[in-house]
Amino acid sequence: MPQFLYVYHGGGKPETPEDGAKAMAAWQAWMGGMGDALTTPGAPVGLSKTVTGAGVTGNGGANPASGYSVVAADDLETACEMAKGCPLVVDGSGSVEIAEIIEM
């Protein structure tokens, strides 16, 4: 079955422990609902830099990544449908970039 990379953009650090617990519960529920389709849960990522021919940008660029996962789905459209339940999408604080992983 094809594998798809989810790159999360947006979100932010919870302001209170209660907000953190609520966010963690939302992520666990969404990821748990994917069952075996979630092949690599992934993790949040830290501050990034972008390297181009013009040099290094220290802020991660226009839309820095905030985390990643890998899912299995029949096709890109199915992977997109699955991503609609992502807490970042549901609460409007971010987005999910999706790309098929090409076997070499």
C-alpha contacts under 8 A as a table, 3 or more apart, distances in Angstrom:
res1	aa1	res2	aa2	distance
1	M	72	A	6.21
1	M	73	A	6.44
1	M	74	D	6.19
2	P	72	A	5.72
2	P	73	A	5.89
2	P	74	D	6.23
2	P	75	D	6.85
2	P	100	E	7.14
2	P	101	I	7.35
3	Q	70	V	6.63
3	Q	71	V	5.62
3	Q	72	A	4.46
3	Q	73	A	6.42
3	Q	100	E	5.98
3	Q	101	I	5.50
3	Q	102	I	8.00
4	F	70	V	5.56
4	F	71	V	5.28
4	F	72	A	6.16
4	F	73	A	7.27
4	F	76	L	7.68
4	F	79	A	7.04
4	F	98	I	6.47
4	F	99	A	5.46
4	F	100	E	4.31
4	F	101	I	5.36
5	L	68	Y	7.11
5	L	69	S	6.06
5	L	70	V	4.70
5	L	71	V	6.67
5	L	97	E	7.92
5	L	98	I	5.61
5	L	99	A	5.27
5	L	100	E	6.20
5	L	101	I	6.39
6	Y	68	Y	5.36
6	Y	69	S	5.10
6	Y	70	V	5.90
6	Y	71	V	7.46
6	Y	96	V	6.09
6	Y	97	E	5.70
6	Y	98	I	4.83
6	Y	99	A	6.91
7	V	65	A	6.36
7	V	66	S	7.49
7	V	67	G	5.94
7	V	68	Y	4.53
7	V	69	S	6.81
7	V	96	V	5.60
7	V	97	E	4.99
7	V	98	I	6.43
8	Y	65	A	5.72
8	Y	66	S	5.37
8	Y	67	G	4.97
8	Y	68	Y	5.71
8	Y	88	L	7.97
8	Y	94	G	7.33
8	Y	95	S	5.99
8	Y	96	V	4.66
8	Y	97	E	6.35
9	H	63	N	6.61
9	H	64	P	6.21
9	H	65	A	4.79
9	H	66	S	5.13
9	H	67	G	7.15
9	H	94	G	5.41
9	H	95	S	5.25
9	H	96	V	6.17
9	H	97	E	7.53
10	G	63	N	7.79
10	G	64	P	7.62
10	G	65	A	7.29
10	G	66	S	6.21
10	G	88	L	7.23
10	G	93	S	5.97
10	G	94	G	4.12
10	G	95	S	6.51
11	G	66	S	7.43
11	G	88	L	6.12
11	G	93	S	5.04
11	G	94	G	5.39
13	K	20	G	7.85
14	P	17	P	7.23
14	P	19	D	5.42
14	P	20	G	5.07
14	P	23	A	7.71
15	E	19	D	6.39
15	E	20	G	7.42
16	T	19	D	5.12
16	T	20	G	6.27
17	P	20	G	4.90
17	P	21	A	6.17
18	E	21	A	5.09
18	E	22	K	6.20
19	D	22	K	5.07
19	D	23	A	6.11
20	G	23	A	5.12
20	G	24	M	6.07
21	A	24	M	5.09
21	A	25	A	6.11
22	K	25	A	5.17
22	K	26	A	6.30
23	A	26	A	5.13
23	A	27	W	6.29
23	A	87	P	7.73
24	M	27	W	5.16
24	M	28	Q	6.06
25	A	28	Q	5.08
25	A	29	A	6.04
26	A	29	A	5.20
26	A	30	W	6.20
26	A	87	P	6.19
27	W	30	W	5.20
27	W	31	M	5.98
27	W	86	C	7.30
27	W	87	P	6.20
28	Q	31	M	5.21
28	Q	32	G	5.67
29	A	32	G	5.09
29	A	33	G	6.02
30	W	33	G	5.17
30	W	34	M	6.75
30	W	85	G	6.48
30	W	86	C	6.42
30	W	87	P	7.40
31	M	34	M	5.34
31	M	35	G	7.26
31	M	38	L	6.95
31	M	41	P	7.59
32	G	35	G	5.60
34	M	37	A	5.48
34	M	38	L	5.80
34	M	82	M	7.83
35	G	38	L	6.09
36	D	39	T	6.40
37	A	71	V	5.32
37	A	72	A	4.78
37	A	73	A	6.68
38	L	41	P	6.18
38	L	69	S	7.65
38	L	70	V	6.31
38	L	71	V	4.51
38	L	72	A	6.46
39	T	69	S	7.99
39	T	70	V	5.71
39	T	71	V	5.25
39	T	72	A	6.51
40	T	69	S	5.56
40	T	70	V	4.82
40	T	71	V	6.72
41	P	68	Y	7.73
41	P	69	S	5.00
41	P	70	V	6.56
42	G	67	G	7.20
42	G	68	Y	5.23
42	G	69	S	4.30
42	G	70	V	7.00
43	A	67	G	5.51
43	A	68	Y	5.87
43	A	69	S	7.00
44	P	66	S	5.63
44	P	67	G	3.89
44	P	68	Y	6.62
45	V	65	A	7.12
45	V	66	S	5.23
45	V	67	G	4.87
45	V	68	Y	7.71
46	G	66	S	6.93
47	L	59	N	7.36
47	L	60	G	6.98
48	S	58	G	6.93
48	S	59	N	6.41
48	S	60	G	4.59
48	S	64	P	6.95
48	S	65	A	7.67
49	K	56	V	6.63
49	K	57	T	5.51
49	K	58	G	4.67
49	K	59	N	5.74
49	K	60	G	4.28
49	K	61	G	7.10
50	T	56	V	5.61
50	T	57	T	5.06
50	T	58	G	6.73
50	T	59	N	7.51
50	T	60	G	5.23
50	T	61	G	5.95
51	V	54	A	7.85
51	V	55	G	5.83
51	V	56	V	4.51
51	V	57	T	6.45
52	T	55	G	5.28
52	T	56	V	6.33
57	T	60	G	6.41
57	T	61	G	6.53
58	G	61	G	7.66
59	N	64	P	7.64
60	G	63	N	7.08
60	G	64	P	4.82
60	G	65	A	7.65
61	G	64	P	5.75
65	A	68	Y	7.90
71	V	79	A	7.51
72	A	79	A	7.64
73	A	76	L	7.30
73	A	78	T	6.04
73	A	79	A	5.58
74	D	78	T	6.34
74	D	79	A	7.67
75	D	78	T	5.41
75	D	79	A	6.39
76	L	79	A	4.99
76	L	80	C	6.14
76	L	98	I	7.88
76	L	99	A	7.69
76	L	100	E	7.01
77	E	80	C	5.04
77	E	81	E	6.29
78	T	81	E	5.04
78	T	82	M	6.24
79	A	82	M	5.13
79	A	83	A	6.31
79	A	98	I	7.51
80	C	83	A	5.08
80	C	84	K	6.62
80	C	98	I	7.13
81	E	84	K	5.41
81	E	85	G	7.87
82	M	85	G	6.23
82	M	86	C	7.88
83	A	86	C	5.35
83	A	89	V	7.85
83	A	96	V	6.74
84	K	89	V	6.21
84	K	90	V	7.09
85	G	89	V	6.74
85	G	90	V	6.17
86	C	89	V	5.28
86	C	90	V	6.12
86	C	96	V	7.81
87	P	90	V	4.94
87	P	91	D	5.96
88	L	91	D	5.52
88	L	92	G	5.86
88	L	93	S	5.14
88	L	94	G	4.66
88	L	95	S	6.03
88	L	96	V	7.87
89	V	92	G	5.04
89	V	93	S	6.59
89	V	94	G	5.69
89	V	95	S	5.47
89	V	96	V	7.38
90	V	93	S	7.99
91	D	94	G	7.92
92	G	95	S	7.82
